[in-house]
């Protein structure tokens, strides 16, 4: 009986660990950085730092004063250009849920992430020798930022733009998609599809200024509506073709993406 009870406790602990809801945060610290500690005390070892306007995942809890955080940092200056996954603790007073940021704060946060994304990508492209250590370093630096900051920010971006209809910020996002055309990452494409769902006509107008991205909008739309009922999905597919016709463009058969 005791053995079965221990197995039950272990199963519950395992399930709790992997069913933990992770939120996205930024630091709340006037010093511009916050220490990540190995344990839930200021005496615990510092195992990393979180910087201002740097996104990270945290496990929120009303019962805990120290919250678990996780993120990946790039040790790009090392010979192997390795990345390091960090899991530790930060006092909850030093954490802000990005969903609680004001409009001005959100705009500045996303604008900074988009500018850094484009800058890192362009730095990498300037290196002629793709076998050089410099290219490998910059490629790793961009890859970690792209996955840990840019991709992570796109959920907040779509939520924010669906309400604000911030054309300037959207144009910067679309510029990045054009510059990074050919990337295997589909997260930006799905973000484009979500934008169309919440602001169809407005999103289509933004895309008309970036016609090379029209096929990515189509791919993103088809993937976003995949889990809808057929009737719901058909509403958005029909709307897309109606918008194309109103713009003097030929209809497309979206089933080609399915």
N, C-alpha and C positions, 0 to 999 in steps of 0.2 A: 504493500500500500504506500509506504514511504517513497519507494522508487517511482511509482506512478505519479505521486504528488510533485516530486522533483522534476520529472519530465514535463509535467503540466506547467510548472513555474518557468522552466527554461523556454518552453514553447511560447508562453505569454511574453517573456522578456524579448525573445527574438522577434516576435510579431510586432511588439511595441516599438522596437528599434527601427524596423523597416517600414512601419506604417506612419512614422513620424511626419507631420506636416511641416514642410520647410517653406519659410517666407523669404522674401528678398529685402535686404536692408542696406542702409548706408550708416556711417558712423555719426554720432552726435557728440563731437569733441572739439572744443575751441583750439586745441593744440594742433589740429590737422592730422592727427593719427591716434590710433588706439591699439594697445597691446592685446595680442591673443595669448592666453595663458593655458598651460597644460591642465590646470585644475581650477576649481571654483573658489579661488582666493587670490588676493593681491600678492601673497607670498609664493604662489606657484610660478614655475618657470615660464618665462616669456618665450614662446615658440614662433612668433611671427608678429607682423603689424598690419593693421588695416589703415588705409589712407583715405583722406577726404575724397568723396565722390567715387569711391570704389565699391562696386556691388559685391555682396556676399549673401550666402544662404544662412538663415538662422532658424533654430527650432524654438518657437515662441512658447512661453509658459507663464501662467499667472502665479504658479506656486514657486517658481525659481527666481532668484536674483541674478544668477549667472546663467547665461544662455549658450547652448552649444552652437558654434558656427562652423561652416566649412567653405573652403575655396581652394583654388589652385593658383600658385604663384610660379612665375618663370624665373629660374636661376640662369638667365640667358648669358651671363658673363662667364659661366663655367665652361670648361673645355667641351663638355658634352651637351651644353645648352639644354639642360634638363628642366623639367617642370616639377614642382613639389606640391603635393596635396596636403593641405593643412586642416586638421580638425581640432578645435580647442574651445575655449570659453571666453566670453566677454561679458562684462557686467551690463545688465539690461538698460541702465541709465545712459550707456554709450551707444545704444542702437536705436535707429529710427526705421520703421517700416516705410518703404518707398511709397506705399499706397496712401500714406498720411502726409506726403509732401504737398506743398501748395503749388499752384500753376507755375509761378515764376521759378521756384526751386526745381520743379520737374523739367521745365524747359531748359534750364541751365545744365542740369544733370545729363539729359539726353544729348544736348548740343555738344557738351564736352566729350561724351563717349563717341559720338559720331565723328567729331573732328579728329580724335585720337586714332580711331579705326582707319580713317582715310590716310592720315599721316603715316602710320606704321606700314600700311600696304604700299604707299608710294615710295617710302624709303626702301622697302624690300625690292621693288621693281627697278630701282635705279642701279642696283648691283648687276653688272654685266655677267660676271662669272657665277653661274648658278651652282657650281661645285665648291665655291670658296667658303671658308669658315664664316666670313662676314654675312654671306647670304643665308647660311644655315642658322646663324644667330638671329638675324632679323626675321627670318621665316618662323622660327620657333616663338619669338617675341610676339609677332602678329597673330600666330595661331592661338596662343594662350589667351591673348586679349580678345580675339574674335569670339572664342568659345565661352570665355568666362565673364566677359563684360558686354560685348556687342550683342551676341545672341541672347544673353540673359536679360538685356534691356528691352528686347522687342515686345515682350508681353506688356510692359508698362507703356511703351511707345504706342501700341495699337489702342490700349485703353484710353490713354490721354488724348490722342488725335481723334478718336471716335467722338469725343465730347468737344474738344477745342477746335477741331478742323484747322490745325496749325499748318498752313501751306508751306511756310518757310522750312519748318522742321521736316515735313514730309518730303520736300524737294531734296534736302540733304540726304535723307534715307535713300531716295531713288537714285541719287547721284552715286552713292556707294554701291548700289546694286549694279549700276551700269559699269562702273570702274572694275568691280570684281566679277563681271560676267564670266561664266565658265566655272565658277566655284561649285563644288559638289554639295555645299551646304544648302539645305532646303528651308532652314528656319526663316530667313528673310522672305522667301517665296510664300510660305504659309502665313506670315504676318501680312503680306499684301492681300492674300485671300481673305483674312479676317477683317481687314479694313473695308474690303468691298462689301462684306456681309453687313457691316454696321453703317456704312456711308457709301452706298453704291454709286449714285450719280457723282458725288463729290470725288470719290476715289478714281472713277473713270476719267474725270476731267484732269486730275493730276497726272494720270498715266498717259494721257494724250500728248503731254509735253515730253514724254520719254517713251516713244513708240517702240523702241527696241525691247522694252520690258513687257509688252502686251502678252507674249506667250507665257511669261512667268506669272502674270496675273491670272491667266487661264489655268495654269497648272496649280497655282495656290488655291484658286476658287474650287476646282474639282476636288482637291484633297480636303478642304475645309468642310464642304457639304457632304462628304462621304458618309458621315455618321448621321446625317439627317434622314428623314423619311423621303421617299422618292418625290412625293408632292412638294415638300419643302425645298428640296434640292432643285427641282424643276423651276420653281419661282425665281431663284437667283440665276440659273442658267438662261432662262428666258429673258430676264431683265438685262443680262450682259449682252445678249444679241440684239435686243431692242436699242440699247445704248450705242452699239456699233452701227446699227442702221441709221439712227438719228445723226450720227457723225459722218455718214456717207461711206461707211466701211462695210465690207461683205460679212455675212454671218459666218460663224465657224461651228463645226460639229465638235462639241466638247467631249463627245464619247471617245474621241481618239486618244484622250488622256487616261481613259479608264481601263 
